[in-house]
Amino acid sequence: MTDKPVEPAAQRGIRSYVIRGGRMTVGQARAWDSQWPLWGREPQTRMPDWDSDFNQSGPLVLEIGFGMGQSLAAMAEAAPDTRFIGVEVHRPGVGALLMEIEKRGLTNLRLYCCDANDVMSRCLPDQSLDRIQLYFPDPWHKKKHNKRRLVQPDWLRQAARKLKTGGLFHMATDWTPYAEHAVEAFAEVAGFRNLASAGDYVEQPDWRPNTKFEARGERLGHEVHDLLYEWQGD
């Protein structure tokens, strides 16, 4: 741990997620018991020293809402010199990723099972992240629920504080109205530059594997949009 005090815990506003029901499988529960003490983390009263925690340097990537974790495990396996921090509120999903960590022998993943806002405010120093990943967040389809979408200008300003200059924010969604909403939200935050060469969206970057949510959306005829923004500083 470092001696730097953490920021005050994020104020509880409108939640952008609903904690899904469902019990862990036997395998997920076993992985939680054996692997969470190794790779799981809890928000503390002091900022973590991530170089010491990972026992390595290298790019630091935060993924918010990793679902069942298969794609994040694949990314960590493909980039062993990159350090990944994953946040998910669904305990069976965390258990599933812990199973993948054990099966693949990964050491470059650290996990939180809590609100991502608490992780950003209490566990990540400013200008520490090389990339933030937000893949297939809850789109909150109904207009009256749009305010629950995570990507809002004020939230993006908070997230930007955690990015290094030149750091990336990568979002993917299969809900076109949410993609359009996100483009508008990014446009309101000075300092973000859209890296699309034409239009608002980029081709799927090599580092993002396909996810089960993506496959489900494609089966339903949804178009997947990747948004990639560079943080250029205030």
C-alpha positions as CSV (number, residue, x, y, z in Angstrom):
1,M,0.0,0.0,0.0
2,T,1.1,3.6,-0.6
3,D,0.9,6.4,2.0
4,K,-1.4,8.4,-0.3
5,P,-4.9,8.8,1.2
6,V,-7.7,7.6,-1.0
7,E,-10.3,10.0,-2.3
8,P,-13.6,10.1,-0.5
9,A,-15.9,7.2,-1.5
10,A,-18.1,8.0,-4.4
11,Q,-21.4,9.5,-3.5
12,R,-24.3,7.1,-4.1
13,G,-26.3,8.3,-7.0
14,I,-28.3,6.5,-9.5
15,R,-27.0,3.0,-10.0
16,S,-26.1,1.9,-13.5
17,Y,-26.5,-1.8,-12.8
18,V,-28.8,-4.3,-11.2
19,I,-27.2,-7.2,-9.3
20,R,-28.4,-10.3,-10.9
21,G,-29.6,-13.3,-9.0
22,G,-28.3,-16.8,-9.3
23,R,-26.0,-19.0,-7.2
24,M,-22.5,-19.9,-7.9
25,T,-21.8,-23.3,-9.3
26,V,-19.8,-25.8,-7.3
27,G,-16.7,-24.9,-9.5
28,Q,-17.2,-21.2,-9.1
29,A,-17.5,-21.5,-5.3
30,R,-14.4,-23.6,-5.1
31,A,-12.5,-21.1,-7.2
32,W,-13.7,-18.3,-5.0
33,D,-12.5,-20.1,-1.9
34,S,-9.1,-21.0,-3.4
35,Q,-8.3,-18.1,-5.8
36,W,-10.0,-15.0,-4.4
37,P,-7.4,-14.7,-1.5
38,L,-4.7,-14.6,-4.3
39,W,-6.3,-12.3,-6.9
40,G,-9.3,-10.7,-5.2
41,R,-9.0,-7.2,-3.7
42,E,-11.2,-5.0,-1.5
43,P,-11.2,-1.1,-1.5
44,Q,-8.9,-0.1,1.3
45,T,-8.1,3.1,3.3
46,R,-4.9,3.6,1.3
47,M,-4.3,3.6,-2.4
48,P,-2.7,0.3,-3.6
49,D,0.9,0.3,-5.0
50,W,0.1,-1.6,-8.2
51,D,3.7,-2.1,-9.2
52,S,4.3,-3.9,-5.9
53,D,0.9,-5.8,-6.0
54,F,1.6,-7.2,-9.5
55,N,5.3,-7.5,-8.9
56,Q,5.8,-6.1,-12.4
57,S,5.5,-2.8,-14.3
58,G,3.7,-2.4,-17.6
59,P,0.5,-1.0,-18.9
60,L,-2.4,-0.8,-16.4
61,V,-5.9,-1.6,-17.8
62,L,-9.2,-1.3,-16.0
63,E,-12.3,-3.3,-17.2
64,I,-15.6,-2.4,-15.8
65,G,-18.3,-5.1,-15.8
66,F,-16.5,-8.1,-17.2
67,G,-19.5,-10.4,-17.0
68,M,-18.4,-14.0,-16.8
69,G,-14.8,-13.0,-17.6
70,Q,-13.9,-15.2,-20.5
71,S,-12.9,-12.3,-22.8
72,L,-10.9,-10.6,-20.0
73,A,-9.1,-13.8,-19.3
74,A,-8.3,-14.2,-22.9
75,M,-6.9,-10.6,-23.1
76,A,-4.8,-11.2,-20.0
77,E,-3.4,-14.4,-21.4
78,A,-2.6,-12.8,-24.8
79,A,-0.8,-9.8,-23.1
80,P,1.2,-11.1,-20.1
81,D,3.1,-7.9,-19.8
82,T,-0.1,-5.9,-19.3
83,R,-1.7,-5.6,-15.9
84,F,-5.5,-5.9,-15.8
85,I,-7.9,-4.9,-13.1
86,G,-11.4,-6.3,-13.5
87,V,-14.5,-5.1,-11.7
88,E,-17.8,-7.0,-11.6
89,V,-20.7,-6.9,-9.1
90,H,-22.1,-10.4,-10.0
91,R,-20.4,-12.9,-7.8
92,P,-20.9,-15.9,-10.1
93,G,-19.2,-13.9,-12.8
94,V,-16.2,-13.3,-10.5
95,G,-16.2,-17.0,-9.6
96,A,-16.2,-17.9,-13.3
97,L,-13.2,-15.6,-14.0
98,L,-11.3,-17.0,-11.0
99,M,-11.8,-20.5,-12.6
100,E,-10.3,-19.1,-15.8
101,I,-7.4,-17.6,-13.9
102,E,-6.6,-20.9,-12.3
103,K,-7.0,-22.9,-15.5
104,R,-4.8,-20.6,-17.6
105,G,-2.2,-19.9,-14.9
106,L,-2.7,-16.2,-15.1
107,T,-0.8,-13.8,-12.7
108,N,-1.6,-10.4,-14.3
109,L,-5.2,-10.0,-13.2
110,R,-6.6,-8.5,-10.0
111,L,-10.4,-8.5,-9.3
112,Y,-12.9,-6.4,-7.4
113,C,-16.5,-7.5,-6.6
114,C,-18.0,-4.1,-5.9
115,D,-19.2,-0.8,-7.4
116,A,-16.7,0.4,-10.1
117,N,-17.1,4.0,-8.8
118,D,-15.6,2.9,-5.4
119,V,-12.7,1.2,-7.2
120,M,-12.0,4.3,-9.3
121,S,-12.2,6.7,-6.3
122,R,-10.4,4.6,-3.7
123,C,-8.1,2.2,-5.6
124,L,-6.7,4.0,-8.7
125,P,-4.4,7.0,-8.5
126,D,-5.0,9.9,-10.9
127,Q,-3.2,9.4,-14.2
128,S,-2.5,5.8,-13.6
129,L,-4.5,3.9,-16.3
130,D,-3.4,3.3,-19.8
131,R,-6.9,2.1,-20.8
132,I,-10.4,1.8,-19.5
133,Q,-12.6,-0.9,-21.1
134,L,-16.4,-0.9,-20.9
135,Y,-17.8,-3.7,-23.0
136,F,-21.6,-4.2,-23.5
137,P,-22.8,-2.3,-20.4
138,D,-26.5,-2.4,-19.6
139,P,-28.1,-0.2,-22.2
140,W,-31.2,0.7,-20.1
141,H,-33.4,0.5,-23.2
142,K,-36.4,2.4,-21.9
143,K,-36.2,6.2,-22.2
144,K,-37.2,6.8,-18.6
145,H,-34.2,4.6,-17.6
146,N,-31.6,6.3,-19.8
147,K,-30.4,8.3,-16.8
148,R,-29.1,5.0,-15.4
149,R,-26.6,4.5,-18.2
150,L,-23.1,4.6,-16.8
151,V,-21.7,6.7,-19.6
152,Q,-22.7,10.3,-18.8
153,P,-20.6,13.5,-19.1
154,D,-20.0,13.9,-15.4
155,W,-18.9,10.2,-15.0
156,L,-16.6,10.5,-18.0
157,R,-14.9,13.5,-16.4
158,Q,-14.2,11.4,-13.3
159,A,-12.9,8.5,-15.4
160,A,-10.7,10.8,-17.4
161,R,-8.8,11.8,-14.2
162,K,-7.6,8.2,-13.9
163,L,-6.3,8.0,-17.4
164,K,-2.7,9.0,-18.3
165,T,-2.3,11.6,-21.1
166,G,-2.6,9.5,-24.2
167,G,-4.6,6.8,-22.4
168,L,-7.6,5.2,-24.1
169,F,-11.3,4.7,-23.3
170,H,-12.7,1.8,-25.3
171,M,-16.4,1.1,-25.2
172,A,-18.4,-1.5,-27.2
173,T,-22.2,-1.9,-27.3
174,D,-24.7,-3.7,-29.5
175,W,-27.4,-1.1,-28.7
176,T,-27.2,1.7,-31.3
177,P,-29.1,4.3,-29.2
178,Y,-26.6,3.8,-26.4
179,A,-23.7,4.2,-28.8
180,E,-25.2,7.4,-30.1
181,H,-25.8,8.6,-26.5
182,A,-22.1,7.8,-25.6
183,V,-20.8,9.8,-28.6
184,E,-22.8,12.8,-27.4
185,A,-21.6,12.3,-23.9
186,F,-17.9,12.2,-24.9
187,A,-18.4,15.3,-27.1
188,E,-19.4,17.2,-23.9
189,V,-16.1,16.4,-22.2
190,A,-13.2,18.6,-23.2
191,G,-10.0,16.6,-23.6
192,F,-11.3,13.4,-25.3
193,R,-10.5,12.8,-29.0
194,N,-12.4,10.4,-31.0
195,L,-10.0,8.1,-32.8
196,A,-12.4,7.0,-35.5
197,S,-11.0,7.7,-39.0
198,A,-14.5,8.2,-40.4
199,G,-17.8,8.6,-38.6
200,D,-18.1,8.0,-34.9
201,Y,-17.0,4.4,-34.6
202,V,-13.8,2.3,-35.0
203,E,-13.2,-1.2,-36.3
204,Q,-13.0,-3.8,-33.5
205,P,-9.5,-3.5,-32.1
206,D,-7.3,-6.5,-32.1
207,W,-7.1,-6.6,-28.3
208,R,-10.9,-7.1,-27.8
209,P,-12.1,-10.7,-28.2
210,N,-15.7,-11.4,-29.0
211,T,-18.0,-11.8,-26.0
212,K,-21.0,-13.9,-25.4
213,F,-23.1,-10.7,-25.1
214,E,-21.8,-9.7,-28.5
215,A,-22.8,-13.1,-30.0
216,R,-26.2,-12.9,-28.4
217,G,-26.7,-9.4,-29.8
218,E,-25.6,-10.4,-33.3
219,R,-28.1,-13.3,-33.2
220,L,-30.8,-10.8,-32.5
221,G,-29.6,-8.7,-35.4
222,H,-27.9,-5.9,-33.4
223,E,-25.0,-4.0,-34.9
224,V,-21.9,-3.8,-32.7
225,H,-20.3,-0.4,-32.3
226,D,-16.8,0.1,-30.9
227,L,-15.9,3.6,-29.6
228,L,-12.3,4.5,-29.0
229,Y,-11.3,7.9,-27.4
230,E,-7.9,9.2,-26.4
231,W,-7.5,11.3,-23.4
232,Q,-5.4,14.4,-24.3
233,G,-5.6,16.1,-20.9
234,D,-7.5,19.1,-19.7
